[in-house]
Amino acid sequence: MKPSRRLGTVLHISSNSGNLILKAETSAIIGEPVTDRDNRVVGRVFDVFGPVSNPFVAVKSELDRPERLVGRPLYVRRPGRAEVVRH
């Protein structure tokens, strides 16, 4: 299992894009998988925006009913040492 770090709590869903909006508690990389507390993938990091000292993260949800995640913490998967791909 890949280690996870808490990304933040879902504040709301963007009315324009439908993305989940979180206040970042850790760094995020665009395209990185985002999971719930049970380590199920719920989407991917779509954008990081706002001030560098206090950024927000937009997550493109892969769920049918993403509104169920509002108020819940989400996590980012981080590859372990053996999983890092070298080119």
Rosetta blueprint (number, residue, H / E / L):
1 M L
2 K L
3 P L
4 S E
5 R E
6 R E
7 L E
8 G E
9 T E
10 V E
11 L E
12 H E
13 I E
14 S L
15 S L
16 N L
17 S L
18 G L
19 N L
20 L E
21 I E
22 L E
23 K E
24 A L
25 E L
26 T L
27 S L
28 A L
29 I L
30 I L
31 G L
32 E L
33 P E
34 V E
35 T E
36 D L
37 R L
38 D L
39 N L
40 R L
41 V E
42 V E
43 G E
44 R E
45 V E
46 F E
47 D E
48 V E
49 F E
50 G L
51 P L
52 V L
53 S L
54 N L
55 P L
56 F E
57 V E
58 A E
59 V E
60 K E
61 S E
62 E L
63 L L
64 D L
65 R L
66 P H
67 E H
68 R H
69 L H
70 V L
71 G L
72 R L
73 P E
74 L E
75 Y E
76 V E
77 R E
78 R L
79 P L
80 G L
81 R H
82 A H
83 E H
84 V L
85 V L
86 R L
87 H L
